């Protein structure tokens, strides 16, 4: 069985400061890893994904994430956040075309 | 860019009533999914559907739920007799045969059961 842990339910960050949103997973098999973003009153948008290969993946809106197999982590980072980054961020895992298993989400609040 | 669409965006119903939530997946996609998100909670898998049959379903997907692909474009989720606890945002997602690693989500239907 797969599971995803997002320890930080809320992260306040000053505008233009860097941010890291943490994600840890557990799985008995190799998985695909994803970060989705949910803006207020909207659906889920794919930010980035790790399937294989380079452990540093770049996504949309300046976000990147690093896969660390030994620590079973897939933390999301952005060097300088903007007001428009205010949203809920979900880490998720899957295997191939199977279901996505989501974490509980991290609400990122940008402080002007 | 093709998108997954869902209708209605918001549905209000009385407890015990039947509701049908509709999704139009991206046209060349063949795997379909329903997820739900109760307010303030995480997104949970309900069911996956391929080749006109259910591939996998979660414990949440009991006999009150059913899915159907009535024609070549729509994918529906029916709740036969809604309960208060069915109030949630319901998301449809789809995957293509060519790129099976990424699910594309619709904007969701907010279901409110009174």
Interface residues (C-beta under 8 A of the other chain):
Chain A: X32 X34 X36 X42 X43 X44 X45 X46 X49 X51 X90 X92 X94 X96 X97 X98 X99 X100 X101 X102 X103 X104 X105
Chain B: X31 X33 X35 X41 X42 X43 X44 X45 X48 X50 X56 X58 X91 X93 X95 X100 X101 X102 X103 X104 X105 X106 X107 X108
